[in-house]
Amino acid sequence: MNGLDILISNNQNNHFYGVTVGIVTNNKDPQKLGRIKVKFPWLSLEEESYWARVVTLMAGNDRGLYFLPEVDDEVLVAFEQGDMNFPYILGALWNGKDKPPITNEDGENNQRVIKSRSGHMIVLDDTDGKEQIIIQDKTGKNKIVINSKENKMNIQVEKDLTIETKGKITLKSSDDDISIECKNLRIKTKQNYQLEAGANCTIKAKSKYELEAQSGLGIKCAAGVKINDGSLEVM
């Protein structure tokens, strides 16, 4: 019989009313129910509780909000009808050792933050005039920033960015320009390629410009064709 069993057996009706602090010791539930075990520092630094269900904002069949406490996290524990055989985890607690990911030094309480163990982070920033949403990885070099004040969104990637879909991709800017700047640009289609301009179309090359077709090349112009500053050779 361990210390917890002794406490339960000696306690009146095996009940413990109220809440107590626990330290997470195990979060690998053999029944895959999202339960954890804790130890009670005031009781023993070694002995574990029974499996404890974790309170969350939403839970259902293959759905819900899944945030499992880490081993060594401090949590607040209650017991069903006071019965210590059936513990529940009400939430996690910061303490003098484990600090929050941000502070509220100005007292404005402008930011809501979700930050993972490795440092991935979601920030909901309600700062007046600077409202934004930030999603970034642990490096801080790969992020999405939604600027609510200026109605802008910025995607920053340290290396490669791939967009893949089995359907159609549409880039549309109704009232402004679309710009692409890069070292090399390669466009390849399996079938047709069509370039259409509502007004002028300008293609410039500082070096050589080549047009190649395997089955013919047609040029149609209602106002004629003009070639300047060079010779034309037909082979």
C-alpha positions as CSV (number, residue, x, y, z in Angstrom):
1,M,0.0,0.0,0.0
2,N,1.5,3.4,-1.0
3,G,1.1,6.7,0.7
4,L,-1.9,7.7,-1.4
5,D,-3.7,4.5,-0.5
6,I,-2.9,5.0,3.2
7,L,-4.2,8.6,3.0
8,I,-7.4,7.4,1.3
9,S,-7.9,4.6,3.8
10,N,-7.3,6.8,6.8
11,N,-9.4,9.7,5.5
12,Q,-13.0,9.8,6.5
13,N,-15.1,8.0,3.9
14,N,-12.0,8.1,1.6
15,H,-12.9,11.7,0.6
16,F,-10.9,14.9,0.1
17,Y,-13.0,18.0,-0.5
18,G,-11.7,21.1,-2.2
19,V,-8.8,21.4,-4.5
20,T,-5.0,20.7,-4.3
21,V,-1.9,21.2,-6.3
22,G,-0.2,18.4,-8.2
23,I,2.8,17.9,-10.4
24,V,2.4,16.0,-13.6
25,T,4.3,12.7,-13.7
26,N,2.8,10.8,-16.6
27,N,0.8,11.9,-19.6
28,K,1.0,8.6,-21.7
29,D,-2.5,7.2,-21.1
30,P,-2.6,3.5,-21.9
31,Q,-6.3,3.8,-22.8
32,K,-5.7,6.9,-25.0
33,L,-8.3,8.9,-23.1
34,G,-6.1,12.0,-22.6
35,R,-5.7,11.4,-18.9
36,I,-2.6,12.1,-16.8
37,K,-1.1,11.1,-13.5
38,V,0.3,13.5,-10.9
39,K,2.2,13.5,-7.6
40,F,1.2,15.6,-4.6
41,P,4.3,17.4,-3.1
42,W,2.6,17.6,0.3
43,L,2.2,13.8,0.3
44,S,5.1,12.2,-1.6
45,L,7.6,13.1,-4.3
46,E,7.4,9.6,-5.7
47,E,3.9,8.2,-5.5
48,E,1.4,8.9,-8.3
49,S,-2.3,9.5,-8.3
50,Y,-4.8,7.4,-10.1
51,W,-5.4,8.4,-13.8
52,A,-7.0,11.8,-13.9
53,R,-9.2,13.2,-16.6
54,V,-8.3,16.6,-17.9
55,V,-10.9,19.4,-18.1
56,T,-10.9,21.1,-21.5
57,L,-13.0,23.7,-23.3
58,M,-14.6,21.2,-25.6
59,A,-14.5,17.4,-25.8
60,G,-16.4,14.9,-27.9
61,N,-16.0,11.9,-30.2
62,D,-12.8,12.5,-32.2
63,R,-13.1,16.3,-31.7
64,G,-12.3,18.9,-29.1
65,L,-9.5,21.2,-27.8
66,Y,-6.4,19.0,-27.1
67,F,-3.8,20.6,-24.8
68,L,-2.3,17.9,-22.6
69,P,-0.1,19.2,-19.7
70,E,3.6,18.4,-19.9
71,V,5.4,16.2,-17.3
72,D,6.6,18.4,-14.4
73,D,3.9,21.0,-15.0
74,E,2.0,22.2,-12.0
75,V,-1.8,21.6,-12.1
76,L,-4.8,22.1,-10.0
77,V,-6.6,18.9,-8.9
78,A,-10.1,18.2,-7.7
79,F,-11.9,14.9,-6.9
80,E,-15.3,13.7,-8.0
81,Q,-17.7,14.0,-5.1
82,G,-14.5,14.3,-3.0
83,D,-13.5,10.7,-3.9
84,M,-9.7,10.6,-4.3
85,N,-10.0,7.5,-6.6
86,F,-11.4,9.8,-9.2
87,P,-9.2,12.9,-9.7
88,Y,-9.8,15.7,-12.3
89,I,-7.3,18.2,-13.6
90,L,-8.9,21.6,-13.6
91,G,-6.1,23.5,-15.2
92,A,-2.4,24.3,-15.2
93,L,-0.6,26.8,-13.0
94,W,2.4,29.1,-13.4
95,N,4.7,29.4,-10.4
96,G,8.0,30.9,-9.4
97,K,9.9,28.5,-11.5
98,D,7.7,28.2,-14.6
99,K,6.8,31.7,-15.9
100,P,4.2,32.8,-18.5
101,P,5.4,33.3,-22.1
102,I,4.6,37.0,-21.9
103,T,4.1,39.6,-19.2
104,N,1.4,42.2,-18.7
105,E,3.7,45.0,-17.5
106,D,1.6,47.8,-18.9
107,G,-1.6,46.5,-17.4
108,E,-3.4,46.7,-20.7
109,N,-3.8,42.9,-21.1
110,N,-3.6,43.3,-24.9
111,Q,-2.1,39.9,-25.9
112,R,-3.5,36.4,-25.9
113,V,-0.8,33.8,-26.5
114,I,-0.5,30.1,-27.2
115,K,3.1,28.9,-27.0
116,S,4.2,25.2,-27.3
117,R,7.1,23.5,-25.6
118,S,9.5,24.0,-28.5
119,G,8.5,27.6,-29.0
120,H,5.8,27.6,-31.8
121,M,3.5,30.5,-31.0
122,I,0.1,32.1,-31.9
123,V,-0.4,35.7,-30.8
124,L,-3.7,37.5,-30.8
125,D,-2.7,41.2,-30.3
126,D,-5.4,43.6,-29.4
127,T,-3.1,46.7,-28.9
128,D,-5.2,49.7,-29.9
129,G,-4.2,50.8,-33.4
130,K,-1.8,47.8,-33.8
131,E,-4.2,44.9,-33.9
132,Q,-2.7,41.8,-35.5
133,I,-2.5,38.0,-35.5
134,I,0.9,36.3,-35.6
135,I,1.5,32.6,-36.2
136,Q,5.2,31.7,-36.1
137,D,7.4,28.7,-35.6
138,K,10.1,28.3,-32.9
139,T,12.8,30.0,-35.0
140,G,10.7,33.2,-35.5
141,K,11.9,33.1,-39.2
142,N,8.8,31.5,-40.6
143,K,5.6,33.4,-39.8
144,I,2.3,34.7,-40.9
145,V,1.3,38.2,-39.8
146,I,-2.3,39.5,-40.3
147,N,-2.3,43.3,-39.8
148,S,-5.9,44.2,-39.0
149,K,-5.3,48.0,-38.9
150,E,-4.0,48.2,-42.5
151,N,-5.9,45.1,-43.8
152,K,-2.6,43.4,-44.8
153,M,-1.2,40.0,-44.5
154,N,2.5,39.1,-44.7
155,I,4.0,35.6,-45.1
156,Q,7.7,35.2,-44.2
157,V,9.6,32.0,-45.0
158,E,13.3,31.4,-44.4
159,K,13.6,28.9,-47.3
160,D,11.1,27.2,-49.6
161,L,7.4,27.9,-49.9
162,T,5.2,25.4,-51.8
163,I,1.6,25.8,-52.7
164,E,0.0,22.6,-54.0
165,T,-3.6,22.0,-55.0
166,K,-5.5,19.5,-57.2
167,G,-7.9,22.3,-58.2
168,K,-7.5,25.9,-59.5
169,I,-5.2,28.5,-58.1
170,T,-6.4,32.1,-58.6
171,L,-4.3,35.3,-57.7
172,K,-6.5,38.4,-58.1
173,S,-5.9,42.0,-57.2
174,S,-8.9,44.1,-58.2
175,D,-7.5,47.6,-57.5
176,D,-3.7,47.3,-57.4
177,D,-0.6,45.6,-58.8
178,I,0.8,42.1,-58.5
179,S,4.6,42.0,-58.4
180,I,7.0,39.1,-58.6
181,E,10.7,39.6,-57.9
182,C,13.1,36.7,-57.9
183,K,16.5,35.5,-59.2
184,N,15.1,33.1,-61.9
185,L,11.5,32.6,-63.0
186,R,10.4,29.4,-64.7
187,I,6.8,28.8,-65.8
188,K,5.9,25.4,-67.2
189,T,2.5,24.2,-68.3
190,K,1.4,20.7,-69.5
191,Q,-0.9,22.3,-72.1
192,N,-1.6,25.9,-73.1
193,Y,0.0,29.1,-71.9
194,Q,-1.9,32.4,-72.5
195,L,-0.7,35.9,-71.7
196,E,-3.2,38.7,-72.2
197,A,-2.9,42.4,-71.3
198,G,-5.8,44.9,-71.3
199,A,-3.5,47.6,-72.6
200,N,0.2,47.5,-73.3
201,C,2.4,44.4,-72.9
202,T,6.2,45.0,-72.5
203,I,8.9,42.3,-72.3
204,K,12.5,43.3,-71.8
205,A,15.7,41.4,-71.6
206,K,19.1,43.0,-70.9
207,S,20.8,40.1,-72.8
208,K,19.4,37.6,-75.3
209,Y,15.6,36.9,-75.8
210,E,14.6,33.7,-77.5
211,L,11.3,32.5,-78.9
212,E,11.1,28.8,-79.9
213,A,8.2,26.8,-81.2
214,Q,8.2,23.2,-82.7
215,S,5.2,23.7,-85.0
216,G,5.3,27.3,-86.1
217,L,5.3,30.9,-84.9
218,G,2.6,33.4,-85.7
219,I,2.7,37.2,-85.2
220,K,-0.5,39.1,-85.8
221,C,-0.7,42.9,-85.5
222,A,-3.4,45.2,-86.8
223,A,-1.1,48.2,-87.0
224,G,2.0,46.5,-88.4
225,V,5.3,45.3,-87.0
226,K,8.3,47.5,-86.4
227,I,11.9,46.4,-85.7
228,N,14.5,49.0,-84.5
229,D,18.2,49.1,-83.7
230,G,19.1,45.8,-85.1
231,S,19.1,43.5,-88.1
232,L,16.5,40.8,-89.0
233,E,17.8,37.5,-90.3
234,V,15.4,34.8,-91.6
235,M,16.8,31.3,-91.9
